[in-house]
Amino acid sequence: MHTLNKACILWALLLLHTVSFAQKIKIFDKETHLPIAHVVVFSESENFWTISDNNGIVNITAFNRAEDLYFRHPAYELLFIKGSQALPNTVELLPKMFTLDEFVVSASRSGENKKKIPYFVETIKPHSIEFNNAPTGADILSTTGYVAVQKSQGGGGSPILRGFEANRVLLVMDGVRMNNAIYRSGHLQNSITIDPNILEKTEVLFGPSSVIYGSDALGGVVSYFSKDPVLSNDSIALMDYQASVQTLSVSNSLKTNININAGFKHWASLSSFTFSNFGNITMGKNRPDNTDNDWGKVFHYARRINGRDSMMVNSNPNTQMNTGYQQYDLLQKVKYSPSQNHDLVLNAQYSTSSNISRFDQLNDYDGDYLKFAQYYYGPQKRLFISFNSRLKSNNQWFNHLNTIVSYQKIKESRHSRIFNNNNRLSQEEFIDIYSFNMDFVKEINTNNKINYGIELLFNDMASKAKYTNIENGNSSAAPTRYPGGGSFFQAYSAYANYNKTISAKLILDLGARFGSFSFNSTFTDNPEVTELSMNTQAPSASFGLVYSPGSTWKFSGVAATGFRAPNVDDYGKIRAKNEEISMPNPLLKPEYAFNVELSATRSFLNENLILNITTYNTWLYDAIVRKYAPYQGKDSVEYNGQKYRVYINSNEHKAVVNGFSAGMHAQAASYISFNASLNYTRGKVVSTNEPMGHIVPLFGKIGATYRHKNFKATFYMNYQAQKKARDMSPYGEDNEEEGSANGFPAWQSLNVAAQYQLIKAVTLQASAENLLDRHYKTFASAISAPGRNLIISISARF
C-alpha cells in the first residue's frame, strides 16, 4: 500500500511537471479577438524562440521560465511577460495604428512581407473593419482613402481602381474569383453580397495583376478574407458567442449579426448570420452654391392604385424613395487540423436580398410623367461553397501548397414596366461556376522563392425572359438579356513567379502566366447570329524591383501586362438605357494592358512618420468601348415598346490612363496619429481623342485618430474634386445626366467616429457622418449620398 501511494505521488508530480512546462499559449488581437499568426515569441537571452501558427498558438515547452518572454509582430505593439509572472493560456496584442512591416496575401496568393514586394497594396485590417461601421462590403473599400465607390441605387457599390471599374476590377473571396461571365462593363453591385461582419481583413492590390490572377485584373484586385474558425489550444472546448446591433438614422436602418465559434483541439466551427433592413435614404439638404437648388431632389414616385399607375407627390423631396431593401447573409465554416502542418476548411456562404429598386431609372421622366412605374433587381442570390486544403511540407516541390475547389451558384434578375403599361419585362440569369486552384510556394533558400500554380474555371449560364401582364397574369415571350440558348465558358491557366533577394538592398520579382479561354453561346432572338464559338489565348508577364538603400527608404518599380478576355456581357448583351441600346458583337478580342509604375516610401523618426507616393501609366490596347454602329442596316431598333439608338461594344485601338496616389501616416504621440491620402487619375481614348469612362476626379481622405486605453476616436474628411461635363465619356457610363449642369460638383464630408470598450465583453460605437449635411454625389453615382447620419452600434462577446 505504501508503495502504491509512492507511485501515485510520483505520477502526480510527473503530470504537474508536464502540465507546467508543456504549455501552449494562444495569441489574440486585443480589439478583434481574432488569433494572430506569425508572432515571434522569444526569451530575453534569445536562446529560445518560436513562431505562432495560423491558429495563433505557440508551444513554449522549451522556454526557461526564469527569463522574460517577449511577443513581437510587425503589426502589433511589443508585449513581454516578466519571468516572475505566471504564464497565461492566452495573451492579447494591441494593434499598431500603422506599420510598414505587415504581411499581405494578395500580391502572390501567399503571405509576403509588404517591404519585400514591388506592388502597392492597401490593407483594411480587422479592427478597422469593426471600427468604421461600414454597412456593406462595398462601403468598407471607401474607408481606405484610395478606392472610389460608385452607386446607382441603395443596394449598390461599384469600386473604381485607377480609372478601371466593374469587369476590369477582379473581386476575390477567400482565394476564389467572384467575377463571372456576366460581370458587366458599366457599374456592378456584387460587392454588397459580402457581409463585413464575417471579414477578417480586405486587401486591395492596385494595377494590372494578371500574372497571379488572370483575366479581369486590369485596375487591380479586391481580395476579401473571411474569418477562420478558432481552435482551442487544449482539450477544453472554446465557446465564443458574439452579437451586434447597428442603427443608421439617415435611412432608419437596422442591422443585426450573431456569430458562434465552437473550437476544439483539432477542429472548429464558425457560424454567422446577419440581417440588414435598410430604409429610404435621405440626402443632405445643403447644396453647393453653383448648382440648382432642386438638384437631386425626388418630387414624384410611382404607385399602383385601383389598377392604374399614379404619380405620387413626395412629401419630402430630400428623401430618396425606392432606395430601401433587405438582405440576409449566412456563413458556415468548419476547420479541421489533423496536424500543425495541415488545415482543411469547408466554407459555405449564402447571401440573398429583397427586390432592389433601380433608383437611377425610377427618377427619369418621359415628358410630364415618370418613365417607369417599376424597375428593380430581383433578389440577388449568391451561394458560395469551397473546400480548402492548406499544407506545409518541406519537400522538393513545395513548402506550402494551397488547394481550393469551389462552386458558386448565382441568380440575378431585372424587372421593368413602363408607366401606364401593363406589361412587365422580366429577365433572369442563372450561373453555375466551378473552379479549381492549386498554388505552390517553394523556398529554395533564404534568398530565392518560387510561387507557381494552376487555375481551371467553368461558367455554365442560362438566360430567360418573359412579359407578364400584371392585370390578368398572362405571360408571353420576351427578348433575353443574354443569349437565350445558354452560354458556356471555360478557362485553363498556369503561372509562375520568382522572387530573389539579390542583396540586402535589392529584390527582384519576375512572373509569367499563360491562359486559354473558350466560350460558346446560342442565340435564340438574334437572326444575325445563332451560334457563337470563340477561342483565345492570353499571355502576361511582370517584372518588379525593390531597392532599399537603408532602413528608412523603399523604392520599387513594376512593369506588367494584364488582359481581360471578353465575356458574355461584352459580346452577347442586349441592354437599353437612356434612349440607347447595346446589341451583340461576335467579333470581340481580348483587351490588353501594359503598366509601368514607380513607388517611393520614406519613414522618419523610427517609422512615426511615413510618406509614400506611387505614379503609374497604363496603356490599354484593343480596349472594349462603346461605339455607335448600324444593326441590320438600321441605326435604331424598337425594344420593349421604345425606340433606341444602337451601339455595340468594339475593340478600339488604344487608351491611356495615368496618375498617382500619395499617402501620409504620422504618429504625433503614443495616443495620437494622423493620416492622409490623395489620388489623381486621367484617361483618354487615344484613337478617338475622347475622354475615357470611369475616370474619378481627384479624391482622398484626411483624418486624425486618438486612442487611449479602452477609448478610440477619429475625425476625418472625405473629399472629391469637380468632374466637369466635358471630361466625361460621351457613351453614358459616367451618368452625366445625374450630375448638375456643370457635371459632378466638388464636395467634402466631415465625419467623426468613436469606440469605447465598456467592459471586456461589451463595446459601444458611435459615428456621425456628413456633419454639415452637405448634398453631394460621388462621381458617376445616380443616388445622392446620405445626409447627416448617426450610426450607433453595440457588440457583446461572451
N, C-alpha and C positions, 0 to 999 in steps of 0.2 A: 504493500500500500504506500509505504514511504517512497519507494522507487517510482511508483506511478505519479505521485504528487510532484516529484522532482521533474519527471518527464513533462508533465503539464505545464509547470513553471517555465521550463526550457522552451517549449513550443510557444508559450505566450510571449516570452521575451523576443524570440525569433520573429514572431508575427509583428510585434510592436516595432522592431528594428526595420522590418520590410516596409511597413506602412509609413514609417517616419522618413525613410530615405528613398524608397521607390515612388517618389511623389511626382505628380503631374500638375502643372498649372495651366489654367485656361485664361487667355488674354482677350479682353473685350474693349471695344470703343466705348468711352465713358458717355458719349452723347447718344449713340445709336444702339449700344448694347450688342453690336454685331461682333463676331470673332475676328481677330486680326492675324493675318498670315504674314510671314517674313519678318517677324520681330526677332531681333538678335538679343539673346539673353546671355550675359556673361558675368563672371565673378570679378571682384576688384583687381585681383592679380592677373586676370585674363588667362589663367590656367584652365578655366572651364568656359566653354561657350556652346551654344546650340541655337537653333532657329525654329520658330513656331511653324507648324504645318498649316495646311489650308483650313483646318478647323480651329486654328488659334491655340493649339495645345503644344506645350513643351514638356519634355521629360528631364527633370533635374536630379536624377538619381546620383549622378557622379559629382554633384555640387558639394563643395566644402562649406558646411553650414556656418563656420566661423567667419566667413567673408561676407561683404556686402554683395547683393545681387542686383544687376542693372538690366533694364529693359529698354532697348533702343530700336526705333523705327523712324525712317526719314520723314514720315508724315505726322509724327506724334512727339509730344514733349517727353524728354528723358525721365524715366522713373527708376528709383532704386529702393531696395529694401535692406535695412541695416541687418548685420549678422545677428544682432541681439534680439531681433523681432522674429516672431513665429511666422513661418511661411503660410500664406493663404492658399486656398484652392483656386481662387480667381483673382485677377488684377485688372484694373481699368486704366487705359491710357487716354490722355487728353489730346485731341487733335490740334495740330498747329493751325494757325489761321491761314498760312500758305507755306509752300515749300517747293523747291526745285527738284528735290530728290524723291520723287514718287514713282511708283510702278504703274505702268499703263499696259493694257492688253490689246487695244485696237490697232496699234501700229503694225503688229506682226502676228496677231491671234495667239500670242503667248506673252507672259509677263516680261516687261522690259523697263529698265531704269530710264526715266524721261531724259536724263542728262546724256544718254548714250544713243539717242535716236535723232535723226535729222528733221523729223516731221513736227508740225505744230499740232499739238493735242491739248484740248481743254477738258478737264475732268470736273464733273459735278459730283462732289463727294456725298457720302450718306448723310452726314449732319447738315449739309447744305440743302439736300432734298427735303428733309424734315423741317428745317427752319424756314424755308422760303414759302411754304404753304401753297405751292403751285397746285391748282386743281386737276390738271391733265398732264399727260406725257408730252404734249407739245409745249405747254406753258413753262415747264422746267427748263427747256432749252434757252428761252429768252433770258433766264436769270444769269447766264454766263457773261452777257455783255458782248458776245462775239457772234451770236446767231439771231437773225431776224425771223419773225414768225408772221405769216400772212393768215388772215381769217376771212372766210366768206360768209360764215354763219356761226351761231352759238356753238354748235358741235364741230368746230373747225380748228385747224392749226397746221400750217404747212411751213416747215423750216426752210430757210434760204441760206446756203453756204456759198460765199464768194460769187454771188450772182447766178448760182445754179439752184434749181428747185425741183420738187416733185420727182419724176423718174430719173433725174440727173443727180439725185442725192440718195445714197443707199441707207436704208434703215435695217438694223440688225438687232435681233432679240436673242440673247443667250447664245450667241455664235451662229444663229440661223438667219439668213436673209429674209426680210419681210417683203421686199419688192417682188411683184409678180407680173404676170403677162398683161394686166390691165392698169398698171400704175401709169397715170396719165401725165401729160406734159404741163398742164395748167397749174392747178393747186390741189393738194391732197389733204385729207383729214385722218389718214390711217394712224398717225402717231397718237391720237386721242384714245385708241384702244389699249394703250399701255397705261396701267394703273401705277401712279407714283408711289403708292403705299407698298408695293412689292419690290421696289427697286433698291438694290444695294448701292449702285452708282451708275452714272452715264458718262460715256466718253464721246467726244466729238473730234474726229480726225479730219483735218482740213486739206483740201487739194486732191487731185486725181490719185486714186488708191487701187487701181485695177490689178496690180500685181498680186496683192493679197486677197482682194475681194471680187475681182472680175468685173462684170458689166454693171453699169449704173453709177459707179463711184467716181463721178466726174468732179462734182463740187466737194465731195468728201463723204464721210461715213458717220452716221449716228448709231452708236452701239449702246443698247440698254442691257443691263445686267441685273437679273432678279436675285433676291436674297436666297441663300442656300439654307437648308435645314441645319440646325446646330446640334452637334453630337454632345453627349456627356463625356467628361474626362474620367469617369469611373463607372462602377456598376450601378450607381444610383441614378434613377431616371431624372432627366432635366425637363421640367414642365414650365413653359413660359407662355403667358397669355397677355395679349396687348389689344387694346381697343382705343379708338379715337373718334371724335366728333368734330366736324368743321362746319361753320356757317359763314355765308357771304351775304352782306347786307345789300349790295347793289343789285343783286338778282334774286334775293330772298331764297338762297340756295342752301341745301343741306347735304353733307357728305359724311358717311359713316364707314368705319372699317374695323374689322376684327381679325386678328391672326393668332394662330395657336401653333406653338412649336413643342413637339414631343421628342426629346433627344435621349438616346441610349448609347451604350458604348460603341456599337458598330453600325447602328442605323438611326435615322431620324426622319421626322415628318414635319412639314410646314404647310399649314392650311391658311388661306386668306380669302376674305370676302369683303367687297366694297360695294356700297350702294350710293349713287350720286343722283341728286334731284336738283337740276339747275333750272331756275326760273328765267323769265324775260329780263334782259339786261337793260339797265338804264344808263344812258350815255351821259357824259359831262355836259354841264349847262353853259360853261364859259367858253365861247367860241373865239377863234383868232380874229383880230380886227380886220384882216384882209380877206375875210370870207363872208358869204351871205349868212345872215342871222338864222336862216332856215336850213343851212347845210346839215345834212344827216338826219333831220327830223323825220319822223314817221307819222303822217297825218291820217292815213287810212289803212285798214286791213280788211280782208275778205272773210265773210261768214255765210254759211248756207242757212237761210231762214224760209221755212214753209216751201221748200222745193225750189227756191230761187237764190242766186248769188247776190249778196248785198255788200256794199261798201260801207263799213262801219267807221265812224269818226273816232280817232284815237284821243281819249281824254287827256293823255299826257304825251305829246309828240316826242318827248325825250326818252320814252320807254319803247324799246325796240321789240314790237310784237313778233311772235313766232320765232323767238330765239331760245326758248327753254327746251329741255329734253331730259331724259333719264338714262342712266347707264348702270349696268351690273358687270362686275369684274370678279372672277374667281381664279384662284391659283391653288394647285396641289403639287407639292414636290416631295419625293421620297429619296433619301440618300442612304446608300449602303456602302460602308467602308470595310471590306474584308481585311485590309491591312493598311499600314501607314502610307503605302505607295500606290494604293488603288482606290478610287472613288467611283461609284456607279450612281447616277442620278436620273430618276424618272421625273419629267417636268410636264405638267398639264396646265394649260391656261385657257380660259374662256371669257370672252367679252361680248356683250350684246347691248343694244340700246333701244330706246323707243324710236319712233319716227323723228327725224331731224329735219326741220323745215329749211329750205334754201332761202335764207333771208335776202340774198342778193337778187333773187328772181322775184320774190313776192313784193318787193317795194318798187317794181317797174310799172310804168303806166303805158297804156295804148290809147292815146287821146285823153279823154276825160275819165277813163276807167282804168282800174288795175288790169295789168296784162294777164295775170294768172290768178285763179281762185285757189288753186292748190299747186304746190311744188315742194316736194320733200324727198329726202332719202328714207327708204325703209330701214328697219333695224339692221345695223351693220354688225354682222356676226363673225367672230374670229375664234376658231378653235385651233389651239397650238399644242402638239404633243411631241416631245423629244426624249430620246434616250441617250445619255452622255456617259462615256467612259473616259476617265482621266487616269492615265497610267504613268508611273515613274519606273524606269528600268535602265540601268547603265549597261546597254549592250552596244553592238557595233552600228545599229541602225538609228537608235534614238535614246535620249534621256527622258523625254516626255512625249507621250502620244495622247492626243485628244481626238476622240471619235464621237460624232454626233449623227444619229439617224432621226429624221424628223418628218412630221406630217402636219400640214395646215389645211383647214377647210374654211373657205371664205365665202360669205354670201353678201352681196350688195344689190341694192335696187334703187331705182329712181321713178318717181311718180309725178306727173304733171297734168294739170287740167286748165285750159284757157277759161278766163272769166266768161260766164254765161254760156258755157259749152258743157253739155252733159257727159261728154266722152273723156275719160281719164286714160292717159297713156301710162302704162306700167312696163318698165324694162328691168329684167332681173339677170344677174350674173352669178354663176356658181363656179368656184375654182377649187380643185384639189391639187395640193402642192406637196411633192415628195422631194426630199433632199438627203444627201449623204456627204459628210465631210470627214476627212482624216487629216490632221495637222501634226506633223512631226517636228520635234526640236532635237538637234544633235549638237551637243557642246563638244567639239573636237578637242579643245583645250581651253585654257582661260582666255585666250585671245581670238579664238575662232569659233563661230557658231553658224549652223545652217538651219533654217526653217524651210520645210517643204511640205507639200500636201496635194490632195486631190479634192475635187468637188463634182458631184453629179446632181443634176437638178431637172425635175419634170413638172410641168404645169398642164393640167387637163381642165379645159374650160368649156362651159355651156352658157349660151345666152338665149333668153326667152323674152317675148314681148306680147302685149295684148292691149286692146282698147276695151274699157268697161264703161257701159252706160250706167251712171250712178243712180238713175231713176228706176230702171227696170232690171238691172243686174246683168243684161246681155253682154257678151264679150265677142270680140272679133279680132282677127289677125292684125298685127302692127309690126312695123319695121324694128328689128332688133338693133341695139346699140353696137354690138359686135357681131361677127359672122354667125348667122343663125344656125348653121350646121355644126358648130363647135370648132374649137382650136386646140392644138396640142403643141407644146413647146418642150424642147429638151436641150440640155447643155452639158458638156463634159470639159473639165478644165484641170490643169495641173500647174503648180507654181513651185519656185524655189527662191529663197532669199538668203544671201550670205552676208554675215556681219563680222568684220575683222578689226580688232584693235591693233593698229599699226604701231602705235607708240602711246605713251601716257597722254599725249596731246591730240592724237589723230585717230579717228574711227572711220572705217569705210563700210558702206552699206550698198549691196547690189542685189537686184531682183529681176526675175523674168517670169512670164506666165503665157500659156497658150490655151485658148478656148475654142471649142467648136460648138456651133449653135444651129439648130434647125427648128422650123415650125411649119405646121400645116393647118390651113383653115378652109372651111367650106362655107361659101356664101349662099344664102337662100333668097335674099332680097335684092341682089345686085346682078342685073343682066349682063354687065360688062365682065364680071369676074365670078366664076363659080367655084373653082378650086385654086388654092394658092399654096405653093410649097417653096420654101426658101432655105438655103443652107449658106452659112458664112463662117469664117474663121477670124479670130481677132487675137493677135499677139500684143503683149505690152511689156514694158521694161521700166526699171527705175535705177537711178544712181544717186547716192547721197554721201555727204561727208559731214563729219562733226569735228570741229577744231576747237580745242580748249587750251589756250595758251597759259592759263592759270586757273586757280580755283574760282575766280570771280568772273570769268568771261566764258561764253559759249557762242561760237559761230557755227552755222550749219547751212548747207545748200542742198537742194534737191532738183534733179531733172528727171521727170517721169512722164510716161504716156498713160493715157486712160482711154476707155472706149465705152460705148453703150450700144448694144445690139438693139435694133428696132423691135418693139413688142407689138402685141395685137392692138393696143390703143393707138400706136403710131400709124400702122398701115391699114387697119380694118375698121376704124371707128366712124360712126355716123352721129354727129352731135350738133345741136342747134343752140345758138346763143347770140343775142344782140343782132338779130336780122342776118346772121351769118351761119353757115353750116359746113362742117368738115365732112369730106367724102373719102372713101378708101383710095389708097395708092399702093399697088403691089410692087413698086419699083424701088422702095427704100433700101438704103445701105446703112451699115453701122456708122455712127459718128465717132470721131477720134479727137482726143485732146492731147496736147503737149504742154507741159507745165514746167516753168522754171521759177524757183523761189529761193530767197535768201533770208536768213534769220540771224538776229544777234540778241543775246541776253547778257545783261551786266548786273551783278549783285554788289551791293555795298554794305558795309557795317555788319559783317557776319550774316549776310542774307536778310538783314532787316529792311533793306530797300532793294527791290528788283525791278529792272526795266527791261522790256522786250519789244522787239519790232520784227515783223515779217512782211516782206514785199514779194509780190508774185505777178507773173504774167502767164496767162493761159491762152493758147491758140486752139480754137475749135474748128476742125476740118469736117467737111460734109455734114455740117450742123443741120439737124432736122428742125426746120422752121415752117411757119405757115406761109402759104403762097396762094394768091388768087389764081384760079385756073378754071377753064370750062369743063363741064361734066356732061358727057353725051351731047357735046356741041352747044350746050347752054351754060350761061354764066349764073343762072339761078334755078332753083328747084322748089317744088312745093313739098312741105313736110309738116305733118301734124296740123294740117289746116292753115299753115302760114307759108309765105314765100320767103326764101332765104337766098342770099348771095353765097356762091360756092367757093370754098378754099380747100386745099389739100396740104398735107404735110410733105415737105420736099427737102432733099439734101441740097442746101445752098452752100456755096464754096467755102466760105471762111468767116469766122467771127473771132473777135479778140476781147478777152476780159483781163483787166489788170487792176491792181490796187494794193492796199497794205492794211495790216492790223497792228495796233500798238497797245501795250498794257503796262500798268504800274501797280506794284504792291509795296506798301510801306508799313513797317511796324514801328509806330512812334513810341510806344511803351509796351510793357508786357500785356496790357489790357486794352490798348487802342491800336487799330490798324486802318489803313486807307487803301482803296483800290480804284482803278480807272481803266477804261478801255475805249478805243477809238478805231473805227473801221470805215474804210473808203473803198468803193468799187466803181469802176466804169466799164461799159461794154458796148461794142458796136458790131453789127453785121457788115463786114468789110465789102462783101460782094454787092450789097445794095446801098451802103452808106446810111443805113437806118439804125436807130437805137436798138440794142438787144433787150429783150424782155427779162424780167426778174432782177434787174439791177437795183439794189437797195441804195438809197442815198446815204450820205454819211450818218453813222449812228454809233451809239455806245452806251456806257454806263459809268457813273461815278458814285462812290459810296464810302462810308466810314462806319466802322464796327467797334463796339465796346463790349468787352467780356470780363466779368469778374465773378468768381465763384460760380453760383448757380444761375446767374443772370447774364443775358446776352441781348444786345440791341444793335440795330443798324439803321442808318439813314442813307438813302440812295436816290439817285436821279437817273432815269432812263431818258434818252433823247434821240431825236432823229431830225435830220435837215429836210429842207423842202425838196420835193421831187416835181420839177416843172413838167407841164404837159408836153412840151416839145422834146423832152428827154425820154418819153415813154415809147414802148413798142407800138407801132401802128396796127398790130394784129389782135389787140384786145386782152392779152394775158396780164397786162398791168392794171386792168379795170379802171381805165382813165375816167369813165363816166361816174365812178363812185367818189372821185375827188372833187375839189372845188373848181371854180372856173380857172384857177391858176395851177391846178394839179393837186398834189397832196401837200398841205402846209407843214412847215416845221412844227415840232412840238417837244415839250419837256414834261415829264411826270415826276412829281416829288412823292416819296414814299418812306414809311417808317415801319419797322418790324421789331418785335421784342419776344423773348422767350425766358421763362422762369421755371426752374425745377422746384416745385413746391415742396415735395418730399422725393425720396429716391424713386418712388413708383409713379409719381404724377407730375406731368409737365404742362404748363399753360403757355399758349402762344397767342399773340395778337398782332395784326398788321393793319395799317391804314394806308391804302393806295390812292394815288391821284388826289393828294390832299387839297389841291386848288380846284378840283372839279373841272379840269380842262376838258374841252371837247376835241378829240383828235381821232385819226385813223392811222394805224400802222400802214406802211407802204403796201399798195395793191389790195388792201382789205376793203370788203364791202360793208362790213359791220363796224360801227363806231366802238372805240374802246370803252370799257366801263368807266363810269364817273367815280366820284368819291366812294370808296369801298372799304368797309370794315370787315376784316376776317378774324374770327375768333375760333380757336381750336383747343381742345383738351385731350391729352392722351394719358392712358394709365397702363402700367405694366405690373403684372402680379403672377 
